[in-house]
Amino acid sequence: QVQLVESGGGLVQAGGSLTLSCAASGTIFSIKTMGWYRQAPGKQRESVARIFSVGSTNYADSVKGRFTISRDNAGNMVYLQMNSLKPEDTAVYYCNVFVGASSYWGQGTQVTVSS
């Protein structure tokens, strides 16, 4: 079992920056992929960024060049640095990890970007 707690969301003006953090606890030694997803009102949840156990990363086209995902060496923290934020980035952001075939989600943190 893995528990995830996100933090760092909030209200920011367009062009601003925020950093989201996700703390994992439990059976963290077996975490392979860590990632961030988001869900805007009336829309489906979408992948924003993922980081794999070998360190490679994957980003949605809409955030490439603006967002950076990273994880600590212990493997129990994952971060999402968000720069040049746009109103369309407004959503609830969720941390996600894969442990084997199981997927775990955090409770989500709201990010609101005002124009």
N, C-alpha and C positions, 0 to 999 in steps of 0.2 A: 504494500500500500504506500502511496505517496500523497502527501498533503502539500498544497500550493497556496501561498498567500501573496497577492499582488499589492503594490503600493506605488505612489508617485503620480497618479492621475490628478486632474484638476482642470481649471479654466485658464486658457492662455489666448493671447491675441494672435491673429494670423501673422506668420513670420517668426513666431517665437519657438521656444524649445521646451521639451519636457523629457525626463528620463523615468521610465517605468522599471520597477524592480520586482522580481518574483523569487521568493524563498521557498525552497523545496525541503521537505523533511520526510522521514520514513525510510523506505528502502531505496535510498538515492544512489547507491553504488551501482544499481542496474539501469539507471536512466541512460537512454541512448540519445534520443532527439528531444530538444527543448525548443519551444517556439512561442510566438505571439500570434493571436488571432484577434479579429475585431468584428463587432456587429453593430451596425447603425440601425436606427429605427426603421422598421419596415423592410429591412434587407436581410439576406442570409449572412451567416457568419463566414468570414473569409480569412484565409491565411495572410498574414502580414510578413512574417520573417521566421525562419527556422535555422537552428544551428545544430549540426550533427556531431556525433561523438568524436569524429576525426578532425573537427574544427571547421569544416566547410559550412558555408551559409547559403541561404536561398531567400530571395525577397520577391514580394509582389511588384509588378512593374510600376504600380502607382506610388511606391515609396522608395524605389531605387535611387540612390544618391542623396536621400534625405534622412533615412533611418539606418541605424546600425545596431545589430544584435550582437551580444557578447555573453560569455559565461565565465564564471570564476574557475580557478584550477581545481577546486574541491568538487565542482560539479553540482553544487547545491544552490547556486544563484544564477539567474539569467536576467539580462538587462536589455532594455530597448531605448536607445538614445534617438529621440525624434527631433529633428531640426526642420526649419522652414515649414512649420506646420500650416496646413490649409484648413478652411472650414469643412471641407469634405473628409478630413481625417477624424471628425467628430464621431465618436462611437464608444461603446464599452469594449475595453481591451481585456482579453483573457490570456492567461499563461497556460501552456499545455506541455505535457511531457509524455513520452512514450516509454513504457517499460515492457519489453517484449511485445506482446500483441495488445497490451492494455494501454488505454489512453486516460490521462487524468487532467482535470481542469481546475483552475482557480475560480474564485467567486466573481472576478471581474473588477475592473477599475474604470471609472468614467473619465474620458478625455473630451473636453469641449473646446473647440477653437472658434473664437469669435472673429467676425470680419471687420 
